Amino acid sequence: MTTAQLVAAKLRDKPFETKVPRTWADAPAPAQVAKRAAEALGEGRRVTKRDVPLVTNAVHWSYGVLLGVGYAFAARLLQPDPLRGGIGFGAGVWSASYAELVPLGIYEAPWHYPPQEIALDLGYHLVYGLAVAEAFDRF
């Protein structure tokens, strides 16, 4: 997924880096989730805007790895072929991101975004799902 995001950023002449945001509302979703979790645990002051690049990557990769492990457990039971399993998994993860982040106020509902942005985001998640399914199938 990260490689797909990097390629898309290059093709669109956009930077692919996480910078220290001006405000928390400008921070990527993974960093905002980490900040809210830290606040819920009473540790909110320990996550600063300077931590955003590191926290964004840590949460994004941890979430991806954790969901990949979940896929492995489910795939052991369901035994999907990699193509269908990967597409279903990627689409499910993409849908879950909106189901989780819209109620938190971090994302808007998907229909508030331009269709090309939704398609690109879905594409990233499909790449992720297919990569997880193929890795599981091979190993």
DSSP file (Angstrom, degrees, kcal/mol; ACC not computed):
  #  RESIDUE AA STRUCTURE BP1 BP2  ACC     N-H-->O    O-->H-N    N-H-->O    O-->H-N    TCO  KAPPA ALPHA  PHI   PSI    X-CA   Y-CA   Z-CA
    1    1 A M     >        0   0    0      0, 0.0     4,-2.4     0, 0.0     5,-0.2   0.000 360.0 360.0 360.0 -43.9    0.0    0.0    0.0
    2    2 A T  H  >  +     0   0    0      1,-0.2     4,-2.4     2,-0.2     5,-0.1   0.896 360.0  50.8 -62.4 -39.3    2.8    2.4    0.9
    3    3 A T  H  > S+     0   0    0      2,-0.2     4,-2.7     1,-0.2    -1,-0.2   0.914 109.6  50.3 -64.4 -42.2    4.5    1.7   -2.4
    4    4 A A  H  > S+     0   0    0      1,-0.2     4,-2.5     2,-0.2    -2,-0.2   0.897 111.2  49.2 -61.8 -40.0    1.2    2.4   -4.3
    5    5 A Q  H  X S+     0   0    0     -4,-2.4     4,-2.3     2,-0.2    -2,-0.2   0.897 111.2  49.7 -66.0 -39.6    0.9    5.7   -2.4
    6    6 A L  H  X S+     0   0    0     -4,-2.4     4,-2.4     2,-0.2    -2,-0.2   0.931 112.1  47.0 -64.2 -46.4    4.4    6.6   -3.2
    7    7 A V  H  X S+     0   0    0     -4,-2.7     4,-2.7     1,-0.2     5,-0.2   0.930 112.9  49.3 -61.7 -46.1    4.0    5.8   -6.9
    8    8 A A  H  X S+     0   0    0     -4,-2.5     4,-1.7     1,-0.2    -1,-0.2   0.899 110.4  50.8 -61.5 -41.0    0.7    7.8   -7.0
    9    9 A A  H  <>S+     0   0    0     -4,-2.3     5,-3.0     2,-0.2     4,-0.3   0.925 111.3  48.1 -62.8 -44.0    2.3   10.8   -5.3
   10   10 A K  H ><5S+     0   0    0     -4,-2.4     3,-1.3     1,-0.2    -2,-0.2   0.931 111.9  49.0 -61.8 -45.8    5.1   10.8   -7.8
   11   11 A L  H 3<5S+     0   0    0     -4,-2.7    -1,-0.2     1,-0.3    -2,-0.2   0.802 115.0  45.1 -64.5 -28.5    2.8   10.5  -10.8
   12   12 A R  T 3<5S-     0   0    0     -4,-1.7    -1,-0.3    -5,-0.2    -2,-0.2   0.341 111.4-120.5 -95.8   5.6    0.7   13.4   -9.4
   13   13 A D  T < 5 +     0   0    0     -3,-1.3    -3,-0.2    -4,-0.3    -4,-0.1   0.886  68.2 136.5  54.0  42.7    3.8   15.5   -8.5
   14   14 A K      < -     0   0    0     -5,-3.0    -1,-0.2    -6,-0.2    -2,-0.1  -0.912  59.9-106.4-116.6 145.8    2.8   15.6   -4.9
   15   15 A P        -     0   0    0      0, 0.0     2,-0.5     0, 0.0    -5,-0.0  -0.414  21.2-151.4 -68.9 146.2    5.2   15.1   -2.0
   16   16 A F        +     0   0    0     -2,-0.1     2,-0.3     2,-0.1   -10,-0.0  -0.709  56.1 100.3-118.9  79.0    5.0   11.8   -0.2
   17   17 A E        -     0   0    0     -2,-0.5     2,-0.7     2,-0.0     0, 0.0  -0.984  68.5-121.1-154.2 152.4    6.1   12.6    3.3
   18   18 A T        -     0   0    0     -2,-0.3     2,-0.2    35,-0.1    39,-0.1  -0.880  35.0-168.8-100.1 117.5    4.4   13.3    6.6
   19   19 A K        -     0   0    0     -2,-0.7    -2,-0.0    33,-0.1     0, 0.0  -0.573  36.5 -87.5-100.1 164.7    5.3   16.7    7.9
   20   20 A V        -     0   0    0     -2,-0.2    30,-0.1    32,-0.1    29,-0.1  -0.618  55.9-129.3 -67.9 121.5    4.7   18.2   11.3
   21   21 A P        -     0   0    0      0, 0.0     3,-0.1     0, 0.0     6,-0.1  -0.320   6.1-131.2 -77.4 158.8    1.2   19.7   10.9
   22   22 A R  S    S+     0   0    0      1,-0.2     2,-0.3     4,-0.0    27,-0.1   0.900  94.4   9.4 -70.5 -42.0    0.2   23.3   11.7
   23   23 A T  S >  S-     0   0    0      1,-0.1     3,-1.0    26,-0.1     4,-0.4  -0.885  79.8-110.6-132.3 165.0   -2.8   22.0   13.7
   24   24 A W  G >  S+     0   0    0     -2,-0.3     3,-1.4     1,-0.3    -1,-0.1   0.833 117.4  62.9 -65.1 -31.1   -4.0   18.6   14.8
   25   25 A A  G 3  S+     0   0    0      1,-0.3    -1,-0.3     7,-0.0     7,-0.1   0.769 100.9  53.5 -64.4 -23.5   -6.8   18.8   12.3
   26   26 A D  G <  S+     0   0    0     -3,-1.0    -1,-0.3     2,-0.0    -2,-0.2   0.537  88.6 103.7 -85.8  -7.9   -4.2   18.9    9.6
   27   27 A A  S <  S-     0   0    0     -3,-1.4    -7,-0.1    -4,-0.4     5,-0.1  -0.411  83.9 -96.3 -74.4 150.1   -2.5   15.7   10.8
   28   28 A P    >>  -     0   0    0      0, 0.0     4,-2.0     0, 0.0     3,-0.6  -0.242  39.6-103.7 -61.3 156.3   -3.1   12.4    9.0
   29   29 A A  H 3> S+     0   0    0      1,-0.2     4,-2.5     2,-0.2     5,-0.2   0.861 117.8  56.5 -52.9 -44.2   -5.8   10.1   10.3
   30   30 A P  H 3> S+     0   0    0      0, 0.0     4,-2.2     0, 0.0    -1,-0.2   0.901 109.1  47.2 -59.2 -38.0   -3.4    7.6   12.0
   31   31 A A  H <> S+     0   0    0     -3,-0.6     4,-2.5     2,-0.2    -2,-0.2   0.892 110.9  51.7 -68.8 -38.4   -1.8   10.4   14.1
   32   32 A Q  H  X S+     0   0    0     -4,-2.0     4,-2.3     2,-0.2    -1,-0.2   0.897 109.7  49.7 -65.0 -38.6   -5.2   11.8   15.0
   33   33 A V  H  X S+     0   0    0     -4,-2.5     4,-2.6     2,-0.2    -2,-0.2   0.928 111.0  49.5 -63.8 -44.5   -6.3    8.3   16.2
   34   34 A A  H  X S+     0   0    0     -4,-2.2     4,-2.6    -5,-0.2    -2,-0.2   0.903 110.5  50.5 -61.5 -41.5   -3.1    7.9   18.2
   35   35 A K  H  X S+     0   0    0     -4,-2.5     4,-2.4     2,-0.2    -1,-0.2   0.923 112.1  46.7 -63.1 -44.6   -3.7   11.4   19.8
   36   36 A R  H  X S+     0   0    0     -4,-2.3     4,-2.3     2,-0.2    -2,-0.2   0.889 112.4  49.9 -66.7 -38.2   -7.3   10.5   20.8
   37   37 A A  H  X S+     0   0    0     -4,-2.6     4,-1.6     2,-0.2    -2,-0.2   0.921 111.2  49.3 -64.7 -42.6   -6.2    7.1   22.1
   38   38 A A  H  <>S+     0   0    0     -4,-2.6     5,-3.8     1,-0.2     6,-0.7   0.905 111.1  49.8 -63.0 -41.0   -3.5    8.8   24.2
   39   39 A E  H ><5S+     0   0    0     -4,-2.4     3,-1.4     4,-0.3    -1,-0.2   0.902 107.7  53.5 -63.9 -40.6   -6.0   11.3   25.5
   40   40 A A  H 3<5S+     0   0    0     -4,-2.3    -1,-0.2     1,-0.3    -2,-0.2   0.827 111.2  46.8 -63.4 -30.8   -8.5    8.6   26.4
   41   41 A L  T 3<5S-     0   0    0     -4,-1.6    -1,-0.3    -5,-0.1    -2,-0.2   0.410 121.6-108.9 -89.7   1.2   -5.7    6.9   28.4
   42   42 A G  T < 5S+     0   0    0     -3,-1.4    -3,-0.2    -4,-0.2     3,-0.2   0.667  97.4 102.2  80.6  16.6   -4.7   10.2   30.1
   43   43 A E    > < +     0   0    0     -5,-3.8     3,-1.9    -6,-0.2     4,-0.4   0.139  35.7 121.0-115.3  17.7   -1.5   10.5   28.1
   44   44 A G  G >   +     0   0    0     -6,-0.7     3,-1.0     1,-0.3    -5,-0.2   0.778  68.4  59.4 -57.1 -32.3   -2.6   13.0   25.5
   45   45 A R  G 3  S+     0   0    0      1,-0.2    -1,-0.3    -7,-0.2    -2,-0.1   0.713  95.2  65.6 -71.3 -17.3    0.0   15.6   26.4
   46   46 A R  G <  S+     0   0    0     -3,-1.9     2,-0.7     1,-0.1    -1,-0.2   0.670  89.2  71.4 -80.0 -15.8    2.8   13.1   25.5
   47   47 A V  S <  S+     0   0    0     -3,-1.0     2,-0.2    -4,-0.4    -1,-0.1  -0.893  70.8 179.4-102.3 111.7    1.8   13.0   21.8
   48   48 A T    >   -     0   0    0     -2,-0.7     3,-1.3     1,-0.1     4,-0.4  -0.604  44.7-104.7-107.9 168.5    2.8   16.3   20.2
   49   49 A K  G >  S+     0   0    0      1,-0.3     3,-1.3    -2,-0.2    -1,-0.1   0.814 120.7  62.7 -61.8 -29.4    2.6   17.6   16.7
   50   50 A R  G 3  S+     0   0    0      1,-0.3     4,-0.3     2,-0.1    -1,-0.3   0.779  98.7  56.6 -65.1 -24.4    6.3   17.0   16.3
   51   51 A D  G <> S+     0   0    0     -3,-1.3     4,-3.2     1,-0.2     5,-0.3   0.569  79.7  97.7 -80.3  -9.6    5.5   13.3   16.9
   52   52 A V  H <> S+     0   0    0     -3,-1.3     4,-3.0    -4,-0.4     5,-0.3   0.875  79.1  49.6 -54.2 -49.0    3.1   13.2   13.9
   53   53 A P  H  > S+     0   0    0      0, 0.0     4,-1.7     0, 0.0    -1,-0.2   0.937 118.7  39.0 -58.3 -45.2    5.5   11.8   11.3
   54   54 A L  H  > S+     0   0    0     -4,-0.3     4,-2.7    -3,-0.2    -2,-0.2   0.936 118.1  47.5 -68.3 -47.0    6.6    8.9   13.5
   55   55 A V  H  X S+     0   0    0     -4,-3.2     4,-2.8     1,-0.2     5,-0.3   0.887 109.1  55.2 -64.1 -39.5    3.2    8.3   15.0
   56   56 A T  H  X S+     0   0    0     -4,-3.0     4,-2.5    -5,-0.3     5,-0.2   0.952 113.0  41.2 -58.3 -50.2    1.5    8.3   11.6
   57   57 A N  H  X S+     0   0    0     -4,-1.7     4,-2.6    -5,-0.3     5,-0.3   0.910 115.0  51.1 -65.9 -42.0    3.9    5.6   10.3
   58   58 A A  H  X S+     0   0    0     -4,-2.7     4,-2.3     1,-0.2     5,-0.2   0.928 115.4  41.1 -62.7 -45.6    3.8    3.5   13.5
   59   59 A V  H  X S+     0   0    0     -4,-2.8     4,-2.8     2,-0.2     5,-0.3   0.926 115.7  49.9 -69.5 -44.1    0.0    3.5   13.7
   60   60 A H  H  X S+     0   0    0     -4,-2.5     4,-2.1    -5,-0.3    -2,-0.2   0.937 116.6  40.4 -61.1 -47.9   -0.5    2.9    9.9
   61   61 A W  H  X S+     0   0    0     -4,-2.6     4,-2.6    -5,-0.2     5,-0.2   0.895 115.8  50.6 -69.5 -40.0    2.0    0.0    9.8
   62   62 A S  H  X S+     0   0    0     -4,-2.3     4,-2.8    -5,-0.3     5,-0.2   0.923 111.6  48.2 -63.0 -43.7    0.8   -1.5   13.1
   63   63 A Y  H  X S+     0   0    0     -4,-2.8     4,-2.6    -5,-0.2     5,-0.2   0.925 112.8  48.7 -61.7 -45.2   -2.8   -1.4   11.9
   64   64 A G  H  X S+     0   0    0     -4,-2.1     4,-2.1    -5,-0.3    -2,-0.2   0.904 113.3  46.1 -62.9 -42.5   -1.8   -3.0    8.6
   65   65 A V  H  X S+     0   0    0     -4,-2.6     4,-2.3     2,-0.2    -2,-0.2   0.932 113.0  49.9 -66.4 -45.1    0.2   -5.7   10.2
   66   66 A L  H  X S+     0   0    0     -4,-2.8     4,-2.0     1,-0.2    -2,-0.2   0.917 112.7  46.3 -60.3 -44.3   -2.6   -6.4   12.8
   67   67 A L  H  X S+     0   0    0     -4,-2.6     4,-2.4     1,-0.2    -1,-0.2   0.872 109.3  56.1 -67.1 -35.2   -5.2   -6.6   10.1
   68   68 A G  H  X S+     0   0    0     -4,-2.1     4,-2.1     2,-0.2    -2,-0.2   0.894 106.6  49.5 -61.8 -39.7   -2.9   -8.8    8.0
   69   69 A V  H  X S+     0   0    0     -4,-2.3     4,-2.1     2,-0.2    -1,-0.2   0.902 109.2  52.8 -64.4 -40.3   -2.7  -11.3   10.9
   70   70 A G  H  X S+     0   0    0     -4,-2.0     4,-2.3     1,-0.2    -2,-0.2   0.897 107.4  51.7 -60.7 -40.1   -6.5  -11.2   11.1
   71   71 A Y  H  X S+     0   0    0     -4,-2.4     4,-3.4     1,-0.2     5,-0.2   0.924 106.6  54.2 -60.9 -43.9   -6.7  -12.0    7.5
   72   72 A A  H  X S+     0   0    0     -4,-2.1     4,-1.8     1,-0.2    -2,-0.2   0.911 109.3  47.0 -59.0 -44.2   -4.3  -15.0    8.0
   73   73 A F  H  X S+     0   0    0     -4,-2.1     4,-1.1     2,-0.2    -1,-0.2   0.935 116.2  44.4 -63.5 -45.1   -6.6  -16.4   10.7
   74   74 A A  H  X S+     0   0    0     -4,-2.3     4,-3.0     1,-0.2     3,-0.4   0.898 111.4  53.3 -66.5 -39.6   -9.7  -15.9    8.6
   75   75 A A  H  X S+     0   0    0     -4,-3.4     4,-2.4     1,-0.2    -1,-0.2   0.826 101.0  60.6 -67.2 -30.6   -8.1  -17.3    5.5
   76   76 A R  H  < S+     0   0    0     -4,-1.8    -1,-0.2    -5,-0.2    -2,-0.2   0.886 115.4  35.0 -61.2 -36.7   -7.1  -20.5    7.4
   77   77 A L  H  < S+     0   0    0     -4,-1.1    -2,-0.2    -3,-0.4    -1,-0.2   0.908 128.4  33.2 -82.4 -45.5  -10.7  -21.1    8.0
   78   78 A L  H  < S-     0   0    0     -4,-3.0    -3,-0.2    -5,-0.1    -2,-0.2   0.739  83.4-154.4 -89.1 -24.4  -12.3  -19.8    4.7
   79   79 A Q     <  -     0   0    0     -4,-2.4    -4,-0.1    -5,-0.3    -3,-0.1   0.912  21.8-176.4  49.5  56.2   -9.5  -20.7    2.3
   80   80 A P        -     0   0    0      0, 0.0    -1,-0.1     0, 0.0    -2,-0.0  -0.411  32.9-104.2 -75.8 156.6  -10.3  -18.0   -0.3
   81   81 A D     >  -     0   0    0      1,-0.1     4,-3.0    -2,-0.1     5,-0.3  -0.556  38.1-111.1 -73.6 152.1   -8.3  -17.8   -3.5
   82   82 A P  H  > S+     0   0    0      0, 0.0     4,-2.4     0, 0.0     5,-0.3   0.830 112.3  51.9 -57.1 -36.8   -5.9  -14.8   -3.3
   83   83 A L  H  > S+     0   0    0      2,-0.2     4,-2.4     3,-0.2     5,-0.2   0.977 118.0  34.1 -66.5 -54.9   -7.6  -12.7   -5.9
   84   84 A R  H  > S+     0   0    0      1,-0.2     4,-2.5     2,-0.2     5,-0.2   0.916 121.2  49.5 -67.2 -41.8  -11.1  -12.8   -4.4
   85   85 A G  H  X S+     0   0    0     -4,-3.0     4,-2.5     2,-0.2    -1,-0.2   0.915 113.3  46.8 -62.2 -42.9   -9.8  -12.9   -0.8
   86   86 A G  H  X S+     0   0    0     -4,-2.4     4,-3.0    -5,-0.3     5,-0.2   0.913 113.4  46.7 -67.0 -44.0   -7.5   -9.9   -1.4
   87   87 A I  H  X S+     0   0    0     -4,-2.4     4,-2.6    -5,-0.3     5,-0.2   0.937 115.7  46.1 -64.7 -45.0  -10.1   -7.8   -3.2
   88   88 A G  H  X S+     0   0    0     -4,-2.5     4,-2.1    -5,-0.2    -2,-0.2   0.911 115.1  46.9 -62.8 -42.4  -12.7   -8.5   -0.5
   89   89 A F  H  X S+     0   0    0     -4,-2.5     4,-2.6    -5,-0.2     5,-0.2   0.945 113.4  47.4 -65.6 -48.1  -10.2   -7.9    2.3
   90   90 A G  H  X S+     0   0    0     -4,-3.0     4,-2.3     1,-0.2    -2,-0.2   0.916 113.7  47.5 -60.3 -43.9   -8.9   -4.7    0.8
   91   91 A A  H  X S+     0   0    0     -4,-2.6     4,-2.5    -5,-0.2    -1,-0.2   0.878 111.8  51.6 -64.8 -37.1  -12.4   -3.4    0.2
   92   92 A G  H  X S+     0   0    0     -4,-2.1     4,-2.6    -5,-0.2    -2,-0.2   0.905 109.9  47.8 -65.9 -41.3  -13.4   -4.4    3.7
   93   93 A V  H  X S+     0   0    0     -4,-2.6     4,-1.8     2,-0.2    -2,-0.2   0.907 112.1  50.3 -65.3 -41.1  -10.4   -2.5    5.3
   94   94 A W  H  X S+     0   0    0     -4,-2.3     4,-1.3    -5,-0.2    -2,-0.2   0.934 112.6  46.3 -61.6 -46.2  -11.3    0.5    3.1
   95   95 A S  H  X S+     0   0    0     -4,-2.5     4,-2.3     1,-0.2     3,-0.2   0.900 109.8  54.5 -62.7 -41.1  -14.9    0.4    4.3
   96   96 A A  H  X S+     0   0    0     -4,-2.6     4,-2.2     1,-0.2     5,-0.3   0.849  99.9  61.2 -62.9 -33.6  -13.9    0.0    7.9
   97   97 A S  H  X S+     0   0    0     -4,-1.8     4,-2.7     1,-0.2     5,-0.3   0.920 109.8  41.0 -61.4 -41.1  -11.7    3.1    7.7
   98   98 A Y  H  X S+     0   0    0     -4,-1.3     4,-2.0    -3,-0.2    -2,-0.2   0.892 112.4  54.7 -71.6 -38.7  -14.8    5.2    7.0
   99   99 A A  H  < S+     0   0    0     -4,-2.3    -2,-0.2     1,-0.2    -1,-0.2   0.827 119.0  35.2 -62.8 -30.7  -16.9    3.3    9.5
  100  100 A E  H  X S+     0   0    0     -4,-2.2     4,-0.8    -5,-0.2    -2,-0.2   0.882 122.5  40.6 -87.7 -44.0  -14.3    4.0   12.2
  101  101 A L  H  <>S+     0   0    0     -4,-2.7     5,-2.0    -5,-0.3     6,-1.6   0.746 105.0  61.2 -87.6 -24.7  -13.1    7.5   11.2
  102  102 A V  T ><5S+     0   0    0     -4,-2.0     3,-1.6    -5,-0.3    -1,-0.2   0.959 106.0  46.9 -66.5 -50.0  -16.3    9.2   10.2
  103  103 A P  T 345S+     0   0    0      0, 0.0    -1,-0.2     0, 0.0    -2,-0.2   0.823 109.7  55.5 -61.8 -27.7  -18.0    8.8   13.7
  104  104 A L  T 3<5S-     0   0    0     -4,-0.8    -2,-0.2     1,-0.0    -3,-0.1   0.591 113.4-121.0 -77.3  -9.2  -14.7   10.1   15.3
  105  105 A G  T < 5S+     0   0    0     -3,-1.6    -3,-0.2    -4,-0.4    -4,-0.1   0.628  86.2 110.8  79.2  12.9  -14.9   13.2   13.1
  106  106 A I  S   <S+     0   0    0     -5,-2.0     2,-0.3    -6,-0.1    -4,-0.2   0.847  79.9  31.7 -86.9 -37.7  -11.6   12.5   11.5
  107  107 A Y  S    S-     0   0    0     -6,-1.6    -2,-0.2    -9,-0.1     2,-0.2  -0.820  78.5-129.1-112.3 156.5  -13.0   11.8    8.1
  108  108 A E        -     0   0    0     -2,-0.3    -6,-0.1     1,-0.1    -7,-0.1  -0.552  50.0 -77.4 -87.2 166.2  -16.1   13.1    6.3
  109  109 A A    >   -     0   0    0     -2,-0.2     3,-2.4     1,-0.1     4,-0.2  -0.374  50.4-109.2 -60.6 148.2  -18.6   10.7    4.9
  110  110 A P  G >  S+     0   0    0      0, 0.0     3,-1.8     0, 0.0    -1,-0.1   0.793 115.1  64.7 -56.7 -31.1  -17.2    9.3    1.6
  111  111 A W  G 3  S+     0   0    0      1,-0.3    -2,-0.1     7,-0.0     7,-0.0   0.571  91.1  67.2 -71.9  -5.6  -19.7   11.2   -0.6
  112  112 A H  G <  S+     0   0    0     -3,-2.4    -1,-0.3     2,-0.1    -3,-0.1   0.516  91.6  76.0 -86.9  -6.0  -18.1   14.4    0.6
  113  113 A Y  S <  S-     0   0    0     -3,-1.8     5,-0.0    -4,-0.2    -4,-0.0  -0.736  96.8 -93.7-103.8 152.8  -14.9   13.7   -1.2
  114  114 A P    >>  -     0   0    0      0, 0.0     4,-1.9     0, 0.0     3,-1.0  -0.382  36.5-120.2 -60.7 141.8  -14.3   13.9   -5.0
  115  115 A P  H 3> S+     0   0    0      0, 0.0     4,-2.7     0, 0.0     5,-0.2   0.839 112.3  57.2 -54.5 -35.9  -14.9   10.5   -6.7
  116  116 A Q  H 3> S+     0   0    0      1,-0.2     4,-2.0     2,-0.2     5,-0.1   0.843 106.5  49.3 -67.5 -31.2  -11.3   10.4   -8.0
  117  117 A E  H <> S+     0   0    0     -3,-1.0     4,-2.5     2,-0.2    -1,-0.2   0.893 111.8  48.3 -72.4 -39.8  -10.0   10.7   -4.4
  118  118 A I  H  X S+     0   0    0     -4,-1.9     4,-2.8     2,-0.2     5,-0.2   0.923 112.2  49.6 -63.5 -43.8  -12.3    7.9   -3.2
  119  119 A A  H  X S+     0   0    0     -4,-2.7     4,-2.6     2,-0.2    -2,-0.2   0.902 111.5  48.6 -62.9 -41.3  -11.2    5.7   -6.1
  120  120 A L  H  X S+     0   0    0     -4,-2.0     4,-2.2     2,-0.2    -1,-0.2   0.930 112.8  47.2 -65.0 -45.0   -7.5    6.4   -5.4
  121  121 A D  H  X S+     0   0    0     -4,-2.5     4,-1.9     2,-0.2    -2,-0.2   0.915 113.0  48.7 -63.3 -43.0   -8.0    5.6   -1.7
  122  122 A L  H  X S+     0   0    0     -4,-2.8     4,-2.3     1,-0.2    -1,-0.2   0.912 109.0  54.9 -61.4 -41.8   -9.9    2.4   -2.5
  123  123 A G  H  X S+     0   0    0     -4,-2.6     4,-2.3     1,-0.2    -2,-0.2   0.901 105.1  52.1 -58.7 -42.6   -7.2    1.5   -5.0
  124  124 A Y  H  X S+     0   0    0     -4,-2.2     4,-2.2     1,-0.2    -1,-0.2   0.926 111.5  47.2 -58.2 -44.4   -4.5    1.7   -2.2
  125  125 A H  H  X S+     0   0    0     -4,-1.9     4,-2.8     2,-0.2    -2,-0.2   0.837 109.3  53.0 -70.4 -32.6   -6.6   -0.6    0.0
  126  126 A L  H  X S+     0   0    0     -4,-2.3     4,-2.8     2,-0.2     5,-0.2   0.907 108.5  50.6 -67.3 -40.4   -7.1   -3.1   -2.8
  127  127 A V  H  X S+     0   0    0     -4,-2.3     4,-2.4     2,-0.2    -2,-0.2   0.935 112.0  48.4 -59.3 -45.8   -3.4   -3.2   -3.4
  128  128 A Y  H  X S+     0   0    0     -4,-2.2     4,-2.6     2,-0.2     5,-0.2   0.945 112.3  47.8 -58.9 -49.6   -2.9   -3.8    0.3
  129  129 A G  H  X S+     0   0    0     -4,-2.8     4,-2.5     1,-0.2    -2,-0.2   0.904 113.0  47.7 -60.9 -42.8   -5.5   -6.5    0.4
  130  130 A L  H  X S+     0   0    0     -4,-2.8     4,-2.5   -44,-0.2    -1,-0.2   0.881 111.9  50.4 -66.4 -37.8   -4.1   -8.3   -2.7
  131  131 A A  H  X S+     0   0    0     -4,-2.4     4,-2.5    -5,-0.2    -2,-0.2   0.915 112.2  47.0 -66.6 -42.4   -0.6   -8.1   -1.3
  132  132 A V  H  X S+     0   0    0     -4,-2.6     4,-2.6     2,-0.2    -2,-0.2   0.936 114.3  47.2 -63.7 -45.8   -1.7   -9.6    2.1
  133  133 A A  H  X S+     0   0    0     -4,-2.5     4,-2.4    -5,-0.2    -2,-0.2   0.908 114.0  46.8 -64.4 -41.6   -3.7  -12.3    0.4
  134  134 A E  H  X S+     0   0    0     -4,-2.5     4,-2.3     2,-0.2     5,-0.2   0.915 112.2  50.2 -67.3 -42.2   -0.8  -13.2   -2.0
  135  135 A A  H  X S+     0   0    0     -4,-2.5     4,-2.3     2,-0.2    -2,-0.2   0.923 112.3  47.8 -61.3 -43.8    1.7  -13.2    0.8
  136  136 A F  H  < S+     0   0    0     -4,-2.6    -2,-0.2     1,-0.2    -1,-0.2   0.930 111.5  50.3 -61.9 -44.2   -0.5  -15.5    2.9
  137  137 A D  H  < S+     0   0    0     -4,-2.4    -1,-0.2     1,-0.2    -2,-0.2   0.872 114.6  43.6 -63.4 -37.3   -1.0  -17.8   -0.1
  138  138 A R  H  <        0   0    0     -4,-2.3    -1,-0.2     1,-0.2    -2,-0.2   0.845 360.0 360.0 -77.3 -34.1    2.7  -18.1   -0.8
  139  139 A F     <        0   0    0     -4,-2.3    -2,-0.2    -5,-0.2    -1,-0.2   0.439 360.0 360.0-103.7 360.0    3.9  -18.5    2.8
